[in-house]
């Protein structure tokens, strides 16, 4: 029992799994109880922490293997797996990125989330600081076709439709 407790105290992978569980539980609590959600940058930071913790934890487990040939083989396989998985993760993050802008409309502060892949849709959420935004979309605007951010233009285009 003492050996198991000693291993758990030094296990990076265990702490990473605990972090994932608390992150998801807090997300569910915020969404359904408080009516708020994380801003996009929080997800990217959490993903980086989980990735670094997972890789470091796996390397830590591999380094505890006593046989050197098996250890070297597993490290090479880990490096190859990371080489194949990394482009997929980077592509996913490129498409998951949603620019956010602090906007004042009708005398209220909103966080505008721009979804601009084929059509430009802007969803406005309540702004709850640098980590959170409102879970519900207060209203949205459609700016038609294109792949641009309407808030980064010199002249703000007119929205086609507002819900």
N, C-alpha and C positions, 0 to 999 in steps of 0.2 A: 504494500500500500504506500509506503514511504517513497519507493522508487517511482510509482505512478505520479504522486504529488510533485516530486522533484522534477519529473519530465514535463508536467503541465506548467510549472512555473517558468520553464525555459523554452516553451514551444511557441514560436512566432505564428505558426499556422493555426494553433488553437486560439490565440488572441485575434487573429484575422477573422476566424469564423464567429467569434463572439461579437466583434465589431459589425460584421454583416447582419447578425441577428438583431442587435440593438438598433442599427440603422434602419432596417426594415420595420421593426416594431414601432420606432419613433415616427417613421413616415406614415404608417397606418393610423397611429394615434393622432398625428397632426391633420391628416386628410379627413378622417371621419368624425373626430371629436371636436377639433378646433376649427376646421374648415380652411386650413392653410396648407401649403405645400412648399417643398424646397424650391429655390431658384435653380436654374440650370447649372450654374457654376458649382453648386454644392454637389450635384451628381458627378461632375467631372473630377472634382477633388476626391470624392469617396471612391470612385472607380480607380483612380491612381493609387490611393492608399490600399485598396483591396488587391490590386495587381502587384504592387511592390511587396505587400505582406505575404501574398500567396507564393510569389517566386522565392522570396527569402525563406519562407517556411519550408518549401519543398527542398531548397538547397540545404537547409539545416538538417532535414531528415536524411537526405542523401549523404551528407557528411558524417552521419552517425553509423553508416554501414561499415563494418570492419574490413571487408574484402575490397582491396584497391581496384581490381579490374571491373568489378560490378559498379563501383562508385564512379569510375571514369566513364563507363558506358552510359549510366543513367544521366550524368551531367551532359554528355554529348547529345543524348536523346532529348533532354530538356531544352538545350540550345536550339536544336532542329525544330522542335515543337513551337518554340517561341518565334522562330523565323517564319513559320507558316501561319501562326495565329495573329501575329502583330499587324500585318496589313489589313486583315479583316476587321480587327478592333479599330484601327485608325480610320478605315472607311466608314464603319458604323458611327464613330464619333463625328466625322465630317458631316454626315447626314443628320445626326441628332442635334447638332448645334442650332440653337434658335436665338438670334439677337434679341436683347431686351433693352428697352429705353424707358426712362422716367418721363412721363408725359402728364401735363395738366389739361384736363378737359372738363368743361362745365364747372370749373372751380374746384375740382377734386383731383387728387394725385392718383395716377394709375401707372401700372407697369405694362407697357406695350410689348407683346411677344410677337415677333414677325416670322411667319411661316412663308418663305418665298422660294419655293422650288419651281413648280410650273405656274401656279397662280399665287398671287400675293394676298394672304389673309393675315390680318392683325387682330389678335385677341387681347383685350384689355382686362387686367386683373387688378384687384386692390393691392397696394404696395404695403408690405409689413416689414420693411427694413431690408438689410443687405442679405439676409439668409432666406427669407420667406416671402411668398406672394399668396394672394387669395386662391383658393382651390377652384371656385366657380368663375367662369368667364362672365364679367359684367356686361360687356357688349363686344361686338366684333365688326370689323370693316373689311371689305374686299376691294382691292385695287386693280383687279384684272390680271391679264397675263404679264409675264416677265419674271426675272429672277433677281430683282433688286430690292434694296431696303428703302422704303419710302421716307424714312426719317433721316437718311444720310444724303438726301438730295438737296440741292440749293433751294429749290422751290418745292414745297410739299404738294404732291399730286392730290387731286380730288378723289375721294372714295366713290366707287360705283354703287356699293350697297352697304347699308349699316343695319345690323341686327341688334 
